[in-house]
Amino acid sequence: MKNRIEEIRNEKGIRQEDLARLMGVSRQTISSLENGRYNPSILLAHKIAQYFGMTIEEVFIFEEE
Amino acid sequence: MYYNNKRLALNIFWIVLGAVLTVLTITEVLDSSVYSGMGGAFMAVGALQLIRTVKYRKDSEYREKVDTEISDERNRFLRMKSWSWAGYFTILIEGIGVIVAMVLGERTIQLILSYSVCLILVVYWVAYIILSRKY
């Protein structure tokens, strides 16, 4: 699943470390999410989208495989 | 809080148990070097965990790091995945071992490995049934 976390994070000028701390996850988790290596749980996806003030669909791009 | 009082008590228990085993070996109440080794290992593990516990309680940065590592969902996913892989590879390696033992005519090893594979499969199915009722 693709996402726009890196793009939105850069727009808002937030560092990976800070986003990770706010979401209660490690920096590696944010890095893996941004690289598309790891898909988040619905709870984390919701938390990230809520923090950015967006909907999940605006942050995460669902693609049928 | 990961390193809570229960863990602290457990660390002290390991150290005491290790010390008891070591003393019993030195005083020759127990006559095996295995117990001495076990005692040393228990004391070392207990002491190491005790140091971690103290650091966790005193150092807020370390506490935050440990708590994040434990609750981090990717870490939990990796731990589950690693256990899953460990299971698959164990069965695979034991399966190969059974064939090799059969070719070499090592009947005892072949039986032990075969039973071990069966045991893992039984545990897997029991776990599957329990989990399917829970979720």
N, CA and C atoms of all chains as a GROMACS GRO file, in nm:
protein
  600
    1MET      N    1   0.084  -0.120   0.000
    1MET     CA    2   0.000   0.000   0.000
    1MET      C    3   0.088   0.125   0.000
    2LYS      N    4   0.058   0.213  -0.095
    2LYS     CA    5   0.135   0.339  -0.102
    2LYS      C    6   0.077   0.439  -0.004
    3ASN      N    7   0.158   0.538   0.030
    3ASN     CA    8   0.106   0.643   0.118
    3ASN      C    9   0.178   0.775   0.092
    4ARG      N   10   0.123   0.880   0.149
    4ARG     CA   11   0.181   1.014   0.128
    4ARG      C   12   0.243   1.070   0.257
    5ILE      N   13   0.280   0.980   0.347
    5ILE     CA   14   0.329   1.025   0.478
    5ILE      C   15   0.451   1.116   0.463
    6GLU      N   16   0.549   1.071   0.384
    6GLU     CA   17   0.674   1.149   0.370
    6GLU      C   18   0.644   1.287   0.312
    7GLU      N   19   0.560   1.287   0.208
    7GLU     CA   20   0.525   1.414   0.141
    7GLU      C   21   0.456   1.510   0.239
    8ILE      N   22   0.356   1.461   0.310
    8ILE     CA   23   0.282   1.546   0.404
    8ILE      C   24   0.371   1.588   0.522
    9ARG      N   25   0.454   1.492   0.567
    9ARG     CA   26   0.544   1.523   0.679
    9ARG      C   27   0.641   1.634   0.642
   10ASN      N   28   0.695   1.626   0.518
   10ASN     CA   29   0.789   1.730   0.472
   10ASN      C   30   0.718   1.864   0.456
   11GLU      N   31   0.595   1.859   0.406
   11GLU     CA   32   0.515   1.983   0.391
   11GLU      C   33   0.497   2.052   0.526
   12LYS      N   34   0.475   1.972   0.627
   12LYS     CA   35   0.449   2.026   0.761
   12LYS      C   36   0.578   2.049   0.840
   13GLY      N   37   0.690   2.007   0.782
   13GLY     CA   38   0.821   2.028   0.846
   13GLY      C   39   0.839   1.948   0.974
   14ILE      N   40   0.790   1.827   0.971
   14ILE     CA   41   0.804   1.741   1.090
   14ILE      C   42   0.912   1.636   1.063
   15ARG      N   43   0.995   1.612   1.161
   15ARG     CA   44   1.100   1.510   1.146
   15ARG      C   45   1.040   1.372   1.175
   16GLN      N   46   1.103   1.269   1.119
   16GLN     CA   47   1.056   1.131   1.142
   16GLN      C   48   1.053   1.099   1.291
   17GLU      N   49   1.158   1.142   1.363
   17GLU     CA   50   1.168   1.115   1.507
   17GLU      C   51   1.048   1.173   1.582
   18ASP      N   52   1.012   1.297   1.544
   18ASP     CA   53   0.902   1.365   1.614
   18ASP      C   54   0.768   1.298   1.584
   19LEU      N   55   0.748   1.264   1.456
   19LEU     CA   56   0.623   1.197   1.420
   19LEU      C   57   0.612   1.061   1.493
   20ALA      N   58   0.727   0.992   1.497
   20ALA     CA   59   0.729   0.861   1.564
   20ALA      C   60   0.692   0.876   1.712
   21ARG      N   61   0.752   0.976   1.777
   21ARG     CA   62   0.724   0.996   1.920
   21ARG      C   63   0.576   1.028   1.943
   22LEU      N   64   0.522   1.114   1.855
   22LEU     CA   65   0.381   1.152   1.869
   22LEU      C   66   0.287   1.033   1.847
   23MET      N   67   0.328   0.942   1.758
   23MET     CA   68   0.242   0.827   1.727
   23MET      C   69   0.268   0.709   1.822
   24GLY      N   70   0.372   0.721   1.905
   24GLY     CA   71   0.406   0.614   1.999
   24GLY      C   72   0.467   0.493   1.931
   25VAL      N   73   0.540   0.520   1.822
   25VAL     CA   74   0.609   0.410   1.752
   25VAL      C   75   0.756   0.447   1.735
   26SER      N   76   0.836   0.354   1.683
   26SER     CA   77   0.977   0.384   1.664
   26SER      C   78   0.999   0.460   1.533
   27ARG      N   79   1.117   0.524   1.521
   27ARG     CA   80   1.148   0.598   1.398
   27ARG      C   81   1.155   0.502   1.280
   28GLN      N   82   1.203   0.380   1.307
   28GLN     CA   83   1.213   0.279   1.201
   28GLN      C   84   1.075   0.245   1.144
   29THR      N   85   0.974   0.249   1.229
   29THR     CA   86   0.838   0.219   1.182
   29THR      C   87   0.793   0.326   1.083
   30ILE      N   88   0.818   0.453   1.117
   30ILE     CA   89   0.781   0.562   1.025
   30ILE      C   90   0.859   0.548   0.894
   31SER      N   91   0.988   0.517   0.906
   31SER     CA   92   1.071   0.500   0.788
   31SER      C   93   1.018   0.385   0.700
   32SER      N   94   0.984   0.273   0.763
   32SER     CA   95   0.931   0.157   0.687
   32SER      C   96   0.797   0.190   0.623
   33LEU      N   97   0.714   0.268   0.693
   33LEU     CA   98   0.584   0.309   0.637
   33LEU      C   99   0.606   0.394   0.512
   34GLU      N  100   0.698   0.490   0.525
   34GLU     CA  101   0.724   0.582   0.413
   34GLU      C  102   0.779   0.509   0.291
   35ASN      N  103   0.861   0.405   0.318
   35ASN     CA  104   0.919   0.329   0.206
   35ASN      C  105   0.823   0.223   0.151
   36GLY      N  106   0.709   0.207   0.217
   36GLY     CA  107   0.610   0.109   0.172
   36GLY      C  108   0.646  -0.034   0.207
   37ARG      N  109   0.744  -0.049   0.298
   37ARG     CA  110   0.786  -0.186   0.336
   37ARG      C  111   0.693  -0.245   0.442
   38TYR      N  112   0.622  -0.158   0.512
   38TYR     CA  113   0.534  -0.206   0.619
   38TYR      C  114   0.398  -0.136   0.609
   39ASN      N  115   0.292  -0.214   0.619
   39ASN     CA  116   0.157  -0.157   0.618
   39ASN      C  117   0.107  -0.140   0.761
   40PRO      N  118   0.056  -0.022   0.795
   40PRO     CA  119   0.017   0.001   0.934
   40PRO      C  120  -0.114  -0.067   0.969
   41SER      N  121  -0.136  -0.082   1.100
   41SER     CA  122  -0.267  -0.129   1.146
   41SER      C  123  -0.367  -0.016   1.121
   42ILE      N  124  -0.495  -0.050   1.125
   42ILE     CA  125  -0.597   0.052   1.103
   42ILE      C  126  -0.589   0.161   1.211
   43LEU      N  127  -0.550   0.121   1.331
   43LEU     CA  128  -0.539   0.217   1.442
   43LEU      C  129  -0.428   0.319   1.415
   44LEU      N  130  -0.312   0.270   1.371
   44LEU     CA  131  -0.200   0.361   1.344
   44LEU      C  132  -0.232   0.450   1.224
   45ALA      N  133  -0.293   0.389   1.121
   45ALA     CA  134  -0.331   0.467   1.002
   45ALA      C  135  -0.427   0.579   1.042
   46HIS      N  136  -0.521   0.546   1.126
   46HIS     CA  137  -0.619   0.645   1.174
   46HIS      C  138  -0.550   0.756   1.254
   47LYS      N  139  -0.456   0.714   1.340
   47LYS     CA  140  -0.384   0.810   1.425
   47LYS      C  141  -0.302   0.907   1.339
   48ILE      N  142  -0.235   0.853   1.238
   48ILE     CA  143  -0.151   0.936   1.151
   48ILE      C  144  -0.238   1.034   1.072
   49ALA      N  145  -0.346   0.980   1.015
   49ALA     CA  146  -0.437   1.064   0.936
   49ALA      C  147  -0.496   1.174   1.023
   50GLN      N  148  -0.536   1.138   1.143
   50GLN     CA  149  -0.596   1.235   1.236
   50GLN      C  150  -0.495   1.344   1.272
   51TYR      N  151  -0.370   1.302   1.292
   51TYR     CA  152  -0.266   1.399   1.328
   51TYR      C  153  -0.245   1.499   1.214
   52PHE      N  154  -0.249   1.450   1.090
   52PHE     CA  155  -0.231   1.537   0.974
   52PHE      C  156  -0.358   1.617   0.941
   53GLY      N  157  -0.467   1.587   1.011
   53GLY     CA  158  -0.594   1.655   0.986
   53GLY      C  159  -0.656   1.613   0.854
   54MET      N  160  -0.636   1.487   0.819
   54MET     CA  161  -0.688   1.435   0.692
   54MET      C  162  -0.762   1.305   0.716
   55THR      N  163  -0.823   1.253   0.608
   55THR     CA  164  -0.886   1.122   0.619
   55THR      C  165  -0.782   1.016   0.585
   56ILE      N  166  -0.811   0.893   0.622
   56ILE     CA  167  -0.717   0.782   0.593
   56ILE      C  168  -0.693   0.772   0.442
   57GLU      N  169  -0.802   0.789   0.365
   57GLU     CA  170  -0.790   0.777   0.219
   57GLU      C  171  -0.700   0.884   0.158
   58GLU      N  172  -0.692   0.999   0.225
   58GLU     CA  173  -0.607   1.106   0.173
   58GLU      C  174  -0.459   1.079   0.200
   59VAL      N  175  -0.431   1.000   0.301
   59VAL     CA  176  -0.292   0.970   0.337
   59VAL      C  177  -0.246   0.837   0.276
   60PHE      N  178  -0.334   0.739   0.281
   60PHE     CA  179  -0.300   0.605   0.234
   60PHE      C  180  -0.374   0.574   0.104
   61ILE      N  181  -0.299   0.521   0.009
   61ILE     CA  182  -0.358   0.489  -0.123
   61ILE      C  183  -0.379   0.338  -0.132
   62PHE      N  184  -0.505   0.300  -0.127
   62PHE     CA  185  -0.539   0.157  -0.133
   62PHE      C  186  -0.537   0.111  -0.278
   63GLU      N  187  -0.464   0.005  -0.302
   63GLU     CA  188  -0.458  -0.052  -0.438
   63GLU      C  189  -0.484  -0.201  -0.427
   64GLU      N  190  -0.578  -0.249  -0.511
   64GLU     CA  191  -0.603  -0.394  -0.509
   64GLU      C  192  -0.489  -0.464  -0.580
   65GLU      N  193  -0.437  -0.568  -0.513
   65GLU     CA  194  -0.323  -0.638  -0.576
   65GLU      C  195  -0.371  -0.748  -0.667
   66MET      N  196   0.435   0.039   3.207
   66MET     CA  197   0.567   0.027   3.269
   66MET      C  198   0.618  -0.116   3.254
   67TYR      N  199   0.725  -0.133   3.177
   67TYR     CA  200   0.773  -0.267   3.147
   67TYR      C  201   0.847  -0.329   3.266
   68TYR      N  202   0.946  -0.257   3.319
   68TYR     CA  203   1.023  -0.311   3.432
   68TYR      C  204   0.953  -0.275   3.564
   69ASN      N  205   0.845  -0.345   3.593
   69ASN     CA  206   0.767  -0.316   3.713
   69ASN      C  207   0.820  -0.395   3.833
   70ASN      N  208   0.748  -0.387   3.946
   70ASN     CA  209   0.794  -0.453   4.069
   70ASN      C  210   0.801  -0.604   4.055
   71LYS      N  211   0.709  -0.661   3.973
   71LYS     CA  212   0.710  -0.807   3.952
   71LYS      C  213   0.841  -0.850   3.887
   72ARG      N  214   0.882  -0.772   3.786
   72ARG     CA  215   1.008  -0.804   3.718
   72ARG      C  216   1.127  -0.784   3.810
   73LEU      N  217   1.119  -0.682   3.893
   73LEU     CA  218   1.227  -0.657   3.989
   73LEU      C  219   1.240  -0.776   4.085
   74ALA      N  220   1.125  -0.823   4.135
   74ALA     CA  221   1.125  -0.938   4.227
   74ALA      C  222   1.180  -1.062   4.156
   75LEU      N  223   1.144  -1.079   4.029
   75LEU     CA  224   1.191  -1.194   3.952
   75LEU      C  225   1.343  -1.188   3.933
   76ASN      N  226   1.395  -1.067   3.908
   76ASN     CA  227   1.541  -1.051   3.893
   76ASN      C  228   1.614  -1.091   4.021
   77ILE      N  229   1.559  -1.046   4.134
   77ILE     CA  230   1.620  -1.079   4.264
   77ILE      C  231   1.611  -1.230   4.288
   78PHE      N  232   1.498  -1.290   4.249
   78PHE     CA  233   1.481  -1.435   4.263
   78PHE      C  234   1.588  -1.510   4.185
   79TRP      N  235   1.617  -1.467   4.060
   79TRP     CA  236   1.719  -1.534   3.979
   79TRP      C  237   1.856  -1.525   4.046
   80ILE      N  238   1.886  -1.407   4.100
   80ILE     CA  239   2.017  -1.388   4.165
   80ILE      C  240   2.028  -1.478   4.289
   81VAL      N  241   1.921  -1.481   4.369
   81VAL     CA  242   1.922  -1.565   4.491
   81VAL      C  243   1.934  -1.712   4.453
   82LEU      N  244   1.853  -1.754   4.355
   82LEU     CA  245   1.858  -1.894   4.310
   82LEU      C  246   1.997  -1.931   4.260
   83GLY      N  247   2.056  -1.842   4.182
   83GLY     CA  248   2.192  -1.863   4.130
   83GLY      C  249   2.292  -1.874   4.243
   84ALA      N  250   2.280  -1.785   4.342
   84ALA     CA  251   2.372  -1.786   4.456
   84ALA      C  252   2.358  -1.916   4.535
   85VAL      N  253   2.233  -1.958   4.556
   85VAL     CA  254   2.207  -2.083   4.631
   85VAL      C  255   2.271  -2.202   4.558
   86LEU      N  256   2.248  -2.209   4.428
   86LEU     CA  257   2.305  -2.320   4.349
   86LEU      C  258   2.458  -2.319   4.355
   87THR      N  259   2.516  -2.198   4.345
   87THR     CA  260   2.662  -2.187   4.349
   87THR      C  261   2.716  -2.231   4.485
   88VAL      N  262   2.652  -2.183   4.592
   88VAL     CA  263   2.697  -2.220   4.729
   88VAL      C  264   2.684  -2.370   4.751
   89LEU      N  265   2.572  -2.427   4.706
   89LEU     CA  266   2.551  -2.572   4.723
   89LEU      C  267   2.654  -2.653   4.645
   90THR      N  268   2.698  -2.600   4.533
   90THR     CA  269   2.802  -2.669   4.455
   90THR      C  270   2.937  -2.657   4.524
   91ILE      N  271   2.967  -2.535   4.573
   91ILE     CA  272   3.097  -2.513   4.641
   91ILE      C  273   3.107  -2.600   4.767
   92THR      N  274   2.996  -2.606   4.841
   92THR     CA  275   2.998  -2.686   4.965
   92THR      C  276   2.977  -2.836   4.938
   93GLU      N  277   2.974  -2.869   4.809
   93GLU     CA  278   2.964  -3.008   4.763
   93GLU      C  279   2.836  -3.079   4.806
   94VAL      N  280   2.731  -3.002   4.831
   94VAL     CA  281   2.599  -3.062   4.855
   94VAL      C  282   2.547  -3.115   4.720
   95LEU      N  283   2.568  -3.032   4.619
   95LEU     CA  284   2.539  -3.077   4.481
   95LEU      C  285   2.673  -3.110   4.418
   96ASP      N  286   2.680  -3.225   4.352
   96ASP     CA  287   2.810  -3.269   4.303
   96ASP      C  288   2.822  -3.264   4.150
   97SER      N  289   2.758  -3.163   4.091
   97SER     CA  290   2.770  -3.154   3.946
   97SER      C  291   2.809  -3.013   3.905
   98SER      N  292   2.900  -3.003   3.812
   98SER     CA  293   2.944  -2.871   3.763
   98SER      C  294   2.832  -2.804   3.683
   99VAL      N  295   2.731  -2.885   3.643
   99VAL     CA  296   2.616  -2.830   3.569
   99VAL      C  297   2.543  -2.728   3.656
  100TYR      N  298   2.524  -2.764   3.785
  100TYR     CA  299   2.454  -2.674   3.878
  100TYR      C  300   2.533  -2.546   3.900
  101SER      N  301   2.663  -2.560   3.906
  101SER     CA  302   2.750  -2.443   3.924
  101SER      C  303   2.734  -2.348   3.804
  102GLY      N  304   2.736  -2.408   3.686
  102GLY     CA  305   2.719  -2.329   3.563
  102GLY      C  306   2.583  -2.262   3.559
  103MET      N  307   2.480  -2.340   3.599
  103MET     CA  308   2.344  -2.285   3.602
  103MET      C  309   2.335  -2.169   3.701
  104GLY      N  310   2.398  -2.188   3.818
  104GLY     CA  311   2.398  -2.084   3.920
  104GLY      C  312   2.461  -1.956   3.869
  105GLY      N  313   2.576  -1.970   3.805
  105GLY     CA  314   2.645  -1.853   3.748
  105GLY      C  315   2.561  -1.784   3.644
  106ALA      N  316   2.496  -1.866   3.559
  106ALA     CA  317   2.412  -1.809   3.452
  106ALA      C  318   2.292  -1.735   3.511
  107PHE      N  319   2.227  -1.795   3.611
  107PHE     CA  320   2.112  -1.728   3.675
  107PHE      C  321   2.153  -1.595   3.737
  108MET      N  322   2.268  -1.596   3.805
  108MET     CA  323   2.315  -1.473   3.870
  108MET      C  324   2.347  -1.365   3.766
  109ALA      N  325   2.411  -1.406   3.656
  109ALA     CA  326   2.448  -1.311   3.552
  109ALA      C  327   2.322  -1.249   3.488
  110VAL      N  328   2.225  -1.336   3.456
  110VAL     CA  329   2.100  -1.287   3.394
  110VAL      C  330   2.026  -1.195   3.489
  111GLY      N  331   2.016  -1.239   3.616
  111GLY     CA  332   1.946  -1.158   3.717
  111GLY      C  333   2.012  -1.023   3.735
  112ALA      N  334   2.147  -1.022   3.743
  112ALA     CA  335   2.219  -0.896   3.763
  112ALA      C  336   2.201  -0.803   3.644
  113LEU      N  337   2.210  -0.860   3.524
  113LEU     CA  338   2.194  -0.780   3.402
  113LEU      C  339   2.055  -0.716   3.396
  114GLN      N  340   1.954  -0.797   3.426
  114GLN     CA  341   1.817  -0.747   3.425
  114GLN      C  342   1.794  -0.643   3.536
  115LEU      N  343   1.862  -0.663   3.648
  115LEU     CA  344   1.852  -0.568   3.759
  115LEU      C  345   1.910  -0.432   3.718
  116ILE      N  346   2.023  -0.436   3.649
  116ILE     CA  347   2.086  -0.312   3.601
  116ILE      C  348   1.989  -0.240   3.505
  117ARG      N  349   1.928  -0.320   3.416
  117ARG     CA  350   1.831  -0.263   3.321
  117ARG      C  351   1.713  -0.201   3.394
  118THR      N  352   1.664  -0.271   3.497
  118THR     CA  353   1.549  -0.222   3.573
  118THR      C  354   1.581  -0.088   3.639
  119VAL      N  355   1.700  -0.081   3.701
  119VAL     CA  356   1.741   0.044   3.769
  119VAL      C  357   1.753   0.157   3.667
  120LYS      N  358   1.816   0.126   3.553
  120LYS     CA  359   1.833   0.227   3.448
  120LYS      C  360   1.696   0.274   3.398
  121TYR      N  361   1.605   0.178   3.381
  121TYR     CA  362   1.470   0.207   3.332
  121TYR      C  363   1.397   0.303   3.427
  122ARG      N  364   1.418   0.282   3.555
  122ARG     CA  365   1.348   0.364   3.655
  122ARG      C  366   1.411   0.502   3.669
  123LYS      N  367   1.542   0.511   3.649
  123LYS     CA  368   1.611   0.639   3.672
  123LYS      C  369   1.622   0.726   3.547
  124ASP      N  370   1.639   0.661   3.432
  124ASP     CA  371   1.664   0.733   3.307
  124ASP      C  372   1.533   0.740   3.225
  125SER      N  373   1.472   0.859   3.222
  125SER     CA  374   1.343   0.874   3.154
  125SER      C  375   1.354   0.852   3.002
  126GLU      N  376   1.470   0.891   2.946
  126GLU     CA  377   1.492   0.874   2.802
  126GLU      C  378   1.496   0.724   2.766
  127TYR      N  379   1.569   0.649   2.850
  127TYR     CA  380   1.580   0.504   2.830
  127TYR      C  381   1.442   0.439   2.847
  128ARG      N  382   1.366   0.488   2.947
  128ARG     CA  383   1.232   0.433   2.974
  128ARG      C  384   1.141   0.453   2.851
  129GLU      N  385   1.147   0.573   2.794
  129GLU     CA  386   1.065   0.603   2.676
  129GLU      C  387   1.105   0.513   2.559
  130LYS      N  388   1.238   0.493   2.546
  130LYS     CA  389   1.290   0.409   2.436
  130LYS      C  390   1.241   0.265   2.452
  131VAL      N  391   1.251   0.212   2.572
  131VAL     CA  392   1.209   0.072   2.599
  131VAL      C  393   1.059   0.057   2.577
  132ASP      N  394   0.982   0.151   2.634
  132ASP     CA  395   0.835   0.145   2.620
  132ASP      C  396   0.793   0.150   2.473
  133THR      N  397   0.860   0.238   2.396
  133THR     CA  398   0.827   0.249   2.252
  133THR      C  399   0.862   0.119   2.180
  134GLU      N  400   0.980   0.065   2.211
  134GLU     CA  401   1.023  -0.060   2.146
  134GLU      C  402   0.925  -0.174   2.174
  135ILE      N  403   0.874  -0.179   2.296
  135ILE     CA  404   0.784  -0.288   2.334
  135ILE      C  405   0.645  -0.270   2.272
  136SER      N  406   0.596  -0.147   2.273
  136SER     CA  407   0.459  -0.125   2.224
  136SER      C  408   0.454  -0.101   2.072
  137ASP      N  409   0.570  -0.075   2.012
  137ASP     CA  410   0.575  -0.046   1.868
  137ASP      C  411   0.513  -0.160   1.787
  138GLU      N  412   0.412  -0.127   1.705
  138GLU     CA  413   0.339  -0.234   1.635
  138GLU      C  414   0.424  -0.306   1.531
  139ARG      N  415   0.521  -0.235   1.469
  139ARG     CA  416   0.608  -0.301   1.372
  139ARG      C  417   0.698  -0.402   1.443
  140ASN      N  418   0.745  -0.365   1.562
  140ASN     CA  419   0.827  -0.458   1.641
  140ASN      C  420   0.748  -0.582   1.678
  141ARG      N  421   0.621  -0.561   1.718
  141ARG     CA  422   0.537  -0.676   1.754
  141ARG      C  423   0.516  -0.766   1.632
  142PHE      N  424   0.493  -0.701   1.516
  142PHE     CA  425   0.475  -0.774   1.391
  142PHE      C  426   0.601  -0.855   1.359
  143LEU      N  427   0.719  -0.790   1.377
  143LEU     CA  428   0.846  -0.858   1.348
  143LEU      C  429   0.869  -0.976   1.442
  144ARG      N  430   0.831  -0.958   1.569
  144ARG     CA  431   0.848  -1.068   1.666
  144ARG      C  432   0.760  -1.187   1.627
  145MET      N  433   0.634  -1.158   1.591
  145MET     CA  434   0.541  -1.265   1.551
  145MET      C  435   0.591  -1.335   1.425
  146LYS      N  436   0.636  -1.254   1.329
  146LYS     CA  437   0.686  -1.309   1.202
  146LYS      C  438   0.810  -1.396   1.227
  147SER      N  439   0.896  -1.350   1.316
  147SER     CA  440   1.018  -1.425   1.346
  147SER      C  441   0.985  -1.560   1.408
  148TRP      N  442   0.887  -1.561   1.501
  148TRP     CA  443   0.845  -1.689   1.561
  148TRP      C  444   0.788  -1.781   1.454
  149SER      N  445   0.711  -1.722   1.364
  149SER     CA  446   0.650  -1.800   1.256
  149SER      C  447   0.760  -1.862   1.169
  150TRP      N  448   0.858  -1.782   1.129
  150TRP     CA  449   0.969  -1.832   1.048
  150TRP      C  450   1.047  -1.938   1.124
  151ALA      N  451   1.069  -1.913   1.254
  151ALA     CA  452   1.144  -2.010   1.336
  151ALA      C  453   1.074  -2.145   1.333
  152GLY      N  454   0.940  -2.143   1.342
  152GLY     CA  455   0.861  -2.267   1.336
  152GLY      C  456   0.877  -2.337   1.203
  153TYR      N  457   0.860  -2.260   1.094
  153TYR     CA  458   0.870  -2.319   0.960
  153TYR      C  459   1.008  -2.381   0.938
  154PHE      N  460   1.113  -2.303   0.973
  154PHE     CA  461   1.249  -2.351   0.947
  154PHE      C  462   1.284  -2.472   1.035
  155THR      N  463   1.230  -2.472   1.158
  155THR     CA  464   1.257  -2.587   1.246
  155THR      C  465   1.199  -2.714   1.184
  156ILE      N  466   1.075  -2.705   1.135
  156ILE     CA  467   1.011  -2.821   1.074
  156ILE      C  468   1.088  -2.865   0.949
  157LEU      N  469   1.128  -2.766   0.869
  157LEU     CA  470   1.201  -2.795   0.746
  157LEU      C  471   1.334  -2.864   0.776
  158ILE      N  472   1.409  -2.805   0.872
  158ILE     CA  473   1.541  -2.861   0.907
  158ILE      C  474   1.526  -3.001   0.966
  159GLU      N  475   1.425  -3.017   1.053
  159GLU     CA  476   1.403  -3.149   1.113
  159GLU      C  477   1.359  -3.250   1.008
  160GLY      N  478   1.278  -3.205   0.914
  160GLY     CA  479   1.234  -3.292   0.805
  160GLY      C  480   1.352  -3.342   0.724
  161ILE      N  481   1.444  -3.249   0.692
  161ILE     CA  482   1.566  -3.287   0.619
  161ILE      C  483   1.649  -3.383   0.705
  162GLY      N  484   1.654  -3.352   0.836
  162GLY     CA  485   1.728  -3.436   0.930
  162GLY      C  486   1.675  -3.579   0.933
  163VAL      N  487   1.543  -3.592   0.928
  163VAL     CA  488   1.480  -3.726   0.928
  163VAL      C  489   1.527  -3.806   0.806
  164ILE      N  490   1.527  -3.739   0.689
  164ILE     CA  491   1.568  -3.807   0.565
  164ILE      C  492   1.715  -3.847   0.572
  165VAL      N  493   1.800  -3.751   0.619
  165VAL     CA  494   1.945  -3.778   0.630
  165VAL      C  495   1.969  -3.894   0.727
  166ALA      N  496   1.899  -3.890   0.843
  166ALA     CA  497   1.916  -3.996   0.943
  166ALA      C  498   1.871  -4.131   0.887
  167MET      N  499   1.766  -4.130   0.806
  167MET     CA  500   1.715  -4.253   0.745
  167MET      C  501   1.819  -4.311   0.648
  168VAL      N  502   1.878  -4.220   0.566
  168VAL     CA  503   1.980  -4.264   0.469
  168VAL      C  504   2.103  -4.321   0.542
  169LEU      N  505   2.141  -4.255   0.654
  169LEU     CA  506   2.259  -4.300   0.728
  169LEU      C  507   2.230  -4.418   0.821
  170GLY      N  508   2.103  -4.455   0.828
  170GLY     CA  509   2.066  -4.570   0.913
  170GLY      C  510   2.065  -4.538   1.062
  171GLU      N  511   2.056  -4.407   1.096
  171GLU     CA  512   2.052  -4.365   1.238
  171GLU      C  513   1.907  -4.367   1.286
  172ARG      N  514   1.863  -4.485   1.327
  172ARG     CA  515   1.722  -4.507   1.362
  172ARG      C  516   1.676  -4.419   1.479
  173THR      N  517   1.759  -4.409   1.583
  173THR     CA  518   1.721  -4.333   1.703
  173THR      C  519   1.703  -4.185   1.669
  174ILE      N  520   1.801  -4.130   1.599
  174ILE     CA  521   1.792  -3.987   1.561
  174ILE      C  522   1.670  -3.963   1.473
  175GLN      N  523   1.648  -4.056   1.380
  175GLN     CA  524   1.533  -4.046   1.289
  175GLN      C  525   1.402  -4.041   1.368
  176LEU      N  526   1.391  -4.129   1.469
  176LEU     CA  527   1.269  -4.134   1.552
  176LEU      C  528   1.251  -4.005   1.633
  177ILE      N  529   1.361  -3.960   1.695
  177ILE     CA  530   1.353  -3.837   1.778
  177ILE      C  531   1.309  -3.719   1.692
  178LEU      N  532   1.371  -3.704   1.574
  178LEU     CA  533   1.336  -3.592   1.486
  178LEU      C  534   1.191  -3.604   1.436
  179SER      N  535   1.150  -3.727   1.404
  179SER     CA  536   1.012  -3.748   1.356
  179SER      C  537   0.911  -3.710   1.463
  180TYR      N  538   0.936  -3.756   1.586
  180TYR     CA  539   0.845  -3.722   1.698
  180TYR      C  540   0.844  -3.572   1.722
  181SER      N  541   0.960  -3.511   1.707
  181SER     CA  542   0.970  -3.367   1.728
  181SER      C  543   0.885  -3.291   1.626
  182VAL      N  544   0.892  -3.334   1.499
  182VAL     CA  545   0.810  -3.271   1.394
  182VAL      C  546   0.662  -3.289   1.427
  183CYS      N  547   0.625  -3.412   1.469
  183CYS     CA  548   0.485  -3.440   1.504
  183CYS      C  549   0.440  -3.352   1.621
  184LEU      N  550   0.528  -3.338   1.721
  184LEU     CA  551   0.494  -3.256   1.839
  184LEU      C  552   0.468  -3.110   1.798
  185ILE      N  553   0.556  -3.056   1.712
  185ILE     CA  554   0.539  -2.918   1.668
  185ILE      C  555   0.406  -2.902   1.594
  186LEU      N  556   0.373  -3.000   1.509
  186LEU     CA  557   0.247  -2.993   1.433
  186LEU      C  558   0.126  -3.002   1.526
  187VAL      N  559   0.136  -3.089   1.629
  187VAL     CA  560   0.026  -3.100   1.726
  187VAL      C  561   0.008  -2.967   1.802
  188VAL      N  562   0.120  -2.910   1.846
  188VAL     CA  563   0.115  -2.781   1.918
  188VAL      C  564   0.054  -2.673   1.827
  189TYR      N  565   0.094  -2.675   1.700
  189TYR     CA  566   0.041  -2.578   1.604
  189TYR      C  567  -0.112  -2.590   1.594
  190TRP      N  568  -0.160  -2.714   1.579
  190TRP     CA  569  -0.305  -2.733   1.564
  190TRP      C  570  -0.382  -2.696   1.689
  191VAL      N  571  -0.325  -2.729   1.804
  191VAL     CA  572  -0.389  -2.690   1.932
  191VAL      C  573  -0.396  -2.538   1.940
  192ALA      N  574  -0.284  -2.473   1.909
  192ALA     CA  575  -0.281  -2.326   1.913
  192ALA      C  576  -0.383  -2.268   1.815
  193TYR      N  577  -0.391  -2.328   1.696
  193TYR     CA  578  -0.484  -2.281   1.594
  193TYR      C  579  -0.629  -2.291   1.642
  194ILE      N  580  -0.663  -2.405   1.704
  194ILE     CA  581  -0.800  -2.426   1.753
  194ILE      C  582  -0.832  -2.324   1.864
  195ILE      N  583  -0.738  -2.306   1.957
  195ILE     CA  584  -0.760  -2.210   2.067
  195ILE      C  585  -0.778  -2.069   2.011
  196LEU      N  586  -0.690  -2.030   1.919
  196LEU     CA  587  -0.696  -1.894   1.864
  196LEU      C  588  -0.821  -1.871   1.780
  197SER      N  589  -0.863  -1.976   1.706
  197SER     CA  590  -0.982  -1.961   1.622
  197SER      C  591  -1.109  -1.945   1.706
  198ARG      N  592  -1.106  -1.997   1.830
  198ARG     CA  593  -1.220  -1.977   1.920
  198ARG      C  594  -1.216  -1.838   1.981
  199LYS      N  595  -1.095  -1.788   2.000
  199LYS     CA  596  -1.079  -1.657   2.064
  199LYS      C  597  -1.110  -1.544   1.967
  200TYR      N  598  -1.067  -1.557   1.840
  200TYR     CA  599  -1.086  -1.448   1.743
  200TYR      C  600  -1.189  -1.486   1.636
   0.00000   0.00000   0.00000
